[in-house]
Amino acid sequence: MTVENKILAKASELFDVCGATIQQDGRTLLIVGLESTAERNLDEFVHKSGNFIMLGFRTYAAPKLEALINFIHKKKFSAVLAGPYGYPLEGEINLKNEAIRAGLGKRGKNTLVLHPEFGHRLRFMGIYTSAVLTETLRSADINEKENATCRNCSICIDICPIKALEPYHMIKRDTCLSNVSPQTANGRSALCDKCVTYCPAGLKIKKITKAPKPTRKKTTPDTNDGS
């Protein structure tokens, strides 16, 4: 196994998905994704003393990112986060676009990356590295206009309270309620996220096991008439 493949194997061990793209400056962007769940809520954000804290990323993603960066350094390659906890600052690269380019999913009508297994629940992070990883990974067409998963479905568009969405495009980014989310009393961000919550893509359906029907004991007729 090549050193590059070992890096990808380590990324796959730590995260749910990984991919890579080449940037215009020649650097490789290693993209990793974790599924956000009720038990591992990556969408927990806090405002404290005027600071915006990515609490979910700090709790669940930061240790994994540190382990991966240390592993890459030991293989004699450079590795640096693309932003706080691997999330680029506004105006820099768009991680959703890069994840699609790396073949980690397709854009949904709610503009999120939809993965065949994890649906819309993946949260992506980026690491710039000097390791050349793209030759071992598949690529996708970022300009693909329709996602088969979204065919005949417009729940996200219909449910948006401010009508910020058109198919595969957010037309009111600055007023999206998840971008201007209010705060709760304890400083948590109260995200709207209706286009996420009601999206049926990749839903985890719990199998309900029916309780077995009670069996009646067969009784042998009492032939003793007392005579």
ZIQUIPE-V925230 format. One record per helix or strand of 3 or more residues. SS is the DSSP state (@ for helix, = for strand). FROM is the first residue (numbers start at 1). LEN is the number of residues. If there is no record, write none. Layout:
BEGIN
ss->(SS | SS)
from->(FROM | FROM)
len->(LEN | LEN)
END
This chain:
BEGIN
ss->(@ | = | = | = | = | @ | = | @ | = | = | @ | @ | @ | @ | = | @)
from->(3 | 17 | 28 | 46 | 51 | 55 | 79 | 95 | 113 | 122 | 134 | 148 | 155 | 173 | 188 | 194)
len->(12 | 6 | 8 | 3 | 3 | 20 | 3 | 7 | 3 | 8 | 3 | 3 | 5 | 3 | 3 | 4)
END
